[in-house]
Amino acid sequence: MEGGDGDGGAADKRWWGPRIWRVLHSLAEVSDRAGCGPAWRGVLRATVELLPCELCRRHFATAAAAIALPVLGECRARIRHGLWAAHAAVGGGGGFTEEQLAAEYGCDGNRDAVLDRVMGLMGEVGTAFRAEAVLGRFRAGALPDWERAVRGLVVLLRAPPVVVGGGGTRAGGGGRRRR
Ligand SMILES: Cc1cc2nc3c(=O)[nH]c(=O)nc-3n(C[C@H](O)[C@H](O)[C@H](O)COP(=O)(O)OP(=O)(O)OC[C@H]3O[C@@H](n4cnc5c(N)ncnc54)[C@H](O)[C@@H]3O)c2cc1C
């Protein structure tokens, strides 16, 4: 199944590719919380493991490792650019520009709508991959790991921003909140 080409089912990259990319690009649009870098690193690693195509896994492992993410600071600009570049590199030159990212994935600035859509797509991928046993028995753990990593990032990105010293913000459930 090198290249993920199939018969149009969930094992076909034309099925899972657009959905997984949409999960990643959508998350990137709302990654304006300081401290989400480590959670993103987990999502990128889990995505590499999830991809049902060896060639894609190799390409994406290299592309993901090249995205520099701060541990403490805000990472939206870097992750959205890095993912756009990684997608463009394998996307066959469809002409999708970086300027189109917000309109395509940002749900007009509605954070909850973006994250709800991510959860819906994650569920769709999980259901289809399980139903069609896409990952086979050798990588059975990849799907729950991916779901856990995506869910963790969603929780972090849903949290209201917290004002920290110097006017920066980080995600948080308590403490002093910025309106
Ligand atoms: C993480 C990952 C890695 C992959 N690696 C490979 C690989 O190494 N080799 C391979 O052959 N296939 C790879 N694929 C699959 C490939 O990228 C496509 O998803 C698949 O071939 C289906 O192509 P498509 O033309 O239907 O749509 P896609 O390329 O999936 O695009 C879907 C939609 O995304 C939007 N889009 C297009 N370009 C961009 C961009 N640069 N940034 C944001 N949005 C964009 C457009 O609206 C487009 O209609 C990978 C998929 C994923 C999720």
The ligand as an SDF file (V2000), in Angstrom:
LIG
                    3D

 53 58  0  0  0  0  0  0  0  0999 V2000
    0.2860   14.4680    7.2080 C   0  0  0  0  0  0  0  0  0  0  0  0
    0.1550   13.9860    5.7710 C   0  0  0  0  0  0  0  0  0  0  0  0
    1.2770   13.6730    5.0380 C   0  0  0  0  0  0  0  0  0  0  0  0
    1.1400   13.2040    3.7250 C   0  0  0  0  0  0  0  0  0  0  0  0
    2.2700   12.8710    3.0210 N   0  0  0  0  0  0  0  0  0  0  0  0
    2.1430   12.4420    1.7610 C   0  0  0  0  0  0  0  0  0  0  0  0
    3.3000   12.0580    0.9970 C   0  0  0  0  0  0  0  0  0  0  0  0
    4.4170   12.1260    1.4910 O   0  0  0  0  0  0  0  0  0  0  0  0
    3.1120   11.6190   -0.2640 N   0  0  0  0  0  0  0  0  0  0  0  0
    1.8630   11.5270   -0.8470 C   0  0  0  0  0  0  0  0  0  0  0  0
    1.7530   11.1250   -1.9930 O   0  0  0  0  0  0  0  0  0  0  0  0
    0.7690   11.8730   -0.1490 N   0  0  0  0  0  0  0  0  0  0  0  0
    0.8640   12.3180    1.1140 C   0  0  0  0  0  0  0  0  0  0  0  0
   -0.2450   12.6570    1.8150 N   0  0  0  0  0  0  0  0  0  0  0  0
   -1.5500   12.6490    1.1320 C   0  0  0  0  0  0  0  0  0  0  0  0
   -1.6880   13.9100    0.2500 C   0  0  0  0  0  0  0  0  0  0  0  0
   -1.1640   15.0670    0.9080 O   0  0  0  0  0  0  0  0  0  0  0  0
   -3.1410   14.2190   -0.1050 C   0  0  0  0  0  0  0  0  0  0  0  0
   -3.9090   14.3970    1.0520 O   0  0  0  0  0  0  0  0  0  0  0  0
   -3.7960   13.1310   -0.9440 C   0  0  0  0  0  0  0  0  0  0  0  0
   -2.9740   12.8210   -2.0430 O   0  0  0  0  0  0  0  0  0  0  0  0
   -5.1660   13.5960   -1.4620 C   0  0  0  0  0  0  0  0  0  0  0  0
   -4.9360   14.7290   -2.2880 O   0  0  0  0  0  0  0  0  0  0  0  0
   -6.0550   15.7390   -2.6990 P   0  0  0  0  0  0  0  0  0  0  0  0
   -5.5450   16.4620   -3.8900 O   0  0  0  0  0  0  0  0  0  0  0  0
   -7.3710   15.0420   -2.7760 O   0  0  0  0  0  0  0  0  0  0  0  0
   -6.2360   16.7950   -1.5320 O   0  0  0  0  0  0  0  0  0  0  0  0
   -5.2550   17.3620   -0.4380 P   0  0  0  0  0  0  0  0  0  0  0  0
   -3.8840   17.6270   -0.9800 O   0  0  0  0  0  0  0  0  0  0  0  0
   -5.3680   16.4930    0.7720 O   0  0  0  0  0  0  0  0  0  0  0  0
   -5.9000   18.7910   -0.1350 O   0  0  0  0  0  0  0  0  0  0  0  0
   -7.2080   18.9210    0.4110 C   0  0  0  0  0  0  0  0  0  0  0  0
   -7.5480   20.3840    0.4420 C   0  0  0  0  0  0  0  0  0  0  0  0
   -6.5850   21.0690    1.2480 O   0  0  0  0  0  0  0  0  0  0  0  0
   -6.3860   22.3930    0.7480 C   0  0  0  0  0  0  0  0  0  0  0  0
   -4.9410   22.5820    0.5410 N   0  0  0  0  0  0  0  0  0  0  0  0
   -4.1920   22.3070   -0.5460 C   0  0  0  0  0  0  0  0  0  0  0  0
   -2.9140   22.6370   -0.3230 N   0  0  0  0  0  0  0  0  0  0  0  0
   -2.8480   23.1300    0.9410 C   0  0  0  0  0  0  0  0  0  0  0  0
   -1.7970   23.6450    1.7480 C   0  0  0  0  0  0  0  0  0  0  0  0
   -0.5230   23.7290    1.3140 N   0  0  0  0  0  0  0  0  0  0  0  0
   -2.0950   24.0630    3.0020 N   0  0  0  0  0  0  0  0  0  0  0  0
   -3.3550   24.0050    3.4570 C   0  0  0  0  0  0  0  0  0  0  0  0
   -4.3940   23.5440    2.7320 N   0  0  0  0  0  0  0  0  0  0  0  0
   -4.1380   23.1050    1.4820 C   0  0  0  0  0  0  0  0  0  0  0  0
   -7.2120   22.5310   -0.5140 C   0  0  0  0  0  0  0  0  0  0  0  0
   -8.4280   23.1590   -0.1540 O   0  0  0  0  0  0  0  0  0  0  0  0
   -7.4500   21.1020   -0.9120 C   0  0  0  0  0  0  0  0  0  0  0  0
   -8.6390   20.9540   -1.6310 O   0  0  0  0  0  0  0  0  0  0  0  0
   -0.1440   13.0820    3.1290 C   0  0  0  0  0  0  0  0  0  0  0  0
   -1.2680   13.4160    3.8990 C   0  0  0  0  0  0  0  0  0  0  0  0
   -1.1370   13.8420    5.2050 C   0  0  0  0  0  0  0  0  0  0  0  0
   -2.3500   14.1750    6.0220 C   0  0  0  0  0  0  0  0  0  0  0  0
  1  2  1  0
  2  3  1  0
  2 52  2  0
  3  4  2  0
  4  5  1  0
  4 50  1  0
  5  6  2  0
  6  7  1  0
  6 13  1  0
  7  8  2  0
  7  9  1  0
  9 10  1  0
 10 11  2  0
 10 12  1  0
 12 13  2  0
 13 14  1  0
 14 15  1  0
 14 50  1  0
 15 16  1  0
 16 17  1  0
 16 18  1  0
 18 19  1  0
 18 20  1  0
 20 21  1  0
 20 22  1  0
 22 23  1  0
 23 24  1  0
 24 25  2  0
 24 26  1  0
 24 27  1  0
 27 28  1  0
 28 29  2  0
 28 30  1  0
 28 31  1  0
 31 32  1  0
 32 33  1  0
 33 34  1  0
 33 48  1  0
 34 35  1  0
 35 36  1  0
 35 46  1  0
 36 37  1  0
 36 45  1  0
 37 38  2  0
 38 39  1  0
 39 40  1  0
 39 45  2  0
 40 41  1  0
 40 42  2  0
 42 43  1  0
 43 44  2  0
 44 45  1  0
 46 47  1  0
 46 48  1  0
 48 49  1  0
 50 51  2  0
 51 52  1  0
 52 53  1  0
M  END
$$$$
